[in-house]
Amino acid sequence: MCIRDRGYAVIGKDGLYGVINKSGVEIVPFIYDEVELLENTLILVSSNGLYGLLNRDGSLRHDIEYSQIIDVDSHYYLLYKGEDSDLYCIKNSAALNFDPIDLESLGLGYYLAYGFNGMKVGLFKDHDNCALTEVLPIVYGEINQFDDDSFVGELRNELKIMNASNEKLTDSIYASISPVHNGYALAVKQSKVGYLNSHAQEVIDFEFEPFMGMMSSGLFQGGNAIVKTEGLYGIIDTLGSYKISPKYKQLIYLEGLYGIREDGDWSVLSFTQDSITPAIYSSIDALGNGFVLYKENGKYGMMDAEMNSIFPPVYRSIKRFKNHFVIVGCGDDLHYIMDRHGNPSSAKGFSSVQSLTKTHLLVKYDNKIGYFRLTDGKLIIE
């Protein structure tokens, strides 16, 4: 076993684990049951069911005496002994004066803090000096981000939109509210869907029907949002006017394109290209980064967000790994790695290709094992 991170590697030897640096020098001896390189540059070690922390130079930071250690983010971590916990900042070696039992990073310096009182949650702000200040008290059943510095808190079965000064932005009561996305948030009030702006003002009337998946597919993308009226789907712009009247039984967003279906097979619609394909696809799916996977006559193909064909519909399967794709069914049973333009990244065909890490694929061929590096497309043979 070998796991690398920022010039260090966790190595297994005789069932125990240690750490070496990029020069092969032993940093942590091979005496631990578990070793993990944490995001905050510390090293988690375990022995006989208990946990401790080392610095990246291998020196001891916390003794191996804790039942659990949680790496909150690159700034904070929690040490547990039974039900008791202590919060530490990576900059300091002393525990902070902080009562909640758990901490979760929301990003942008905000943290959710969970208390003992029925697992209520509050909100705290970090000011980059290892000091957390309260933004919202620990009385809420749930807190979610609304915009960068505003939040949706559930209190006694009511949703409130609050700013970072604990002030209400609206007196309206909503059943659900999405985060602000591209300047707008979807909300449900009295069983109808409408839209708010980033100031929590109602800007598109609550006249649409809720639908499954609306908290993602009903958000504004490129100035358009999918809505449902009288059981059928259409598309509106940011003024609430229809760009596509509600006439489709199914309508999905495909990262720049839209998949639409009235009866039977799917068509693909592009506003930027002002075009729509015939209804010839038995299935369609977004692969990310603007790529759309489709199935035609039992075979898979792929197009980009401009509806350009990247792979024709002749393959048994197409899978995406970052900016590379693995296709199967080129007249044989081999797996081929292709780039985002449809060109071969390797002339070899592999008997299997599997995801190994975020940056490497494990490939097998001719009874050999190799690695394909996704960052630069290099094939490494062992």
Long-range contacts (C-beta under 8 A, 24 or more apart in sequence): 3-37, 5-37, 6-37, 8-37, 8-56, 10-35, 10-36, 10-37, 19-43, 19-58, 27-56, 27-57, 27-58, 28-54, 28-58, 38-71, 38-77, 39-71, 39-73, 39-74, 40-71, 40-73, 40-74, 40-75, 40-76, 40-77, 40-90, 41-74, 41-90, 42-71, 42-77, 42-90, 44-69, 44-71, 53-77, 53-79, 61-93, 70-102, 70-103, 72-103, 72-104, 72-105, 72-111, 73-105, 75-126, 75-130, 76-103, 76-105, 76-111, 76-126, 78-102, 78-103, 89-130, 91-130, 92-130, 96-130, 96-131, 96-132, 98-132, 100-138, 106-145, 108-148, 108-149, 110-135, 110-145, 112-143, 113-138, 114-138, 123-151, 123-153, 125-164, 135-164, 135-166, 136-162, 136-166, 137-166, 144-177, 144-179, 145-179, 146-177, 146-179, 146-180, 146-185, 146-200, 147-179, 147-180, 147-185, 147-198, 150-198, 150-200, 152-177, 161-200, 169-199, 169-200, 170-196, 170-200, 170-201, 172-202, 176-215, 178-215, 178-218, 178-219, 181-219, 181-220, 182-219, 182-220, 182-221, 182-222, 182-223, 183-220, 183-238, 184-219, 184-220, 184-225, 184-238, 186-214, 186-215, 186-218, 186-219, 186-225, 193-218, 193-227, 193-228, 195-220, 195-225, 195-240, 203-240, 204-236, 204-238, 204-239, 204-240, 205-240, 217-252, 217-253, 221-253, 221-255, 222-256, 222-271, 224-271, 226-251, 226-252, 226-253, 226-258, 243-271, 244-269, 252-284, 253-286, 254-284, 254-285, 254-286, 254-292, 255-286, 255-288, 255-289, 255-290, 255-291, 255-292, 255-305, 256-290, 256-305, 256-306, 257-292, 257-303, 257-305, 257-307, 259-284, 259-292, 266-294, 268-292, 268-294, 268-303, 268-307, 270-305, 270-306, 270-307, 272-305, 272-306, 273-306, 273-307, 275-307, 277-307, 287-318, 287-320, 288-320, 289-320, 289-323, 289-340, 291-320, 291-340, 293-318, 299-329, 310-340, 310-341, 310-342, 311-338, 311-342, 321-355, 321-361, 321-374, 322-374, 323-374, 324-361, 324-372, 324-374, 324-377, 326-353, 326-361, 334-365, 335-363, 337-361, 337-363, 337-372, 339-377, 345-372, 345-377, 346-372, 346-377, 346-379, 348-379
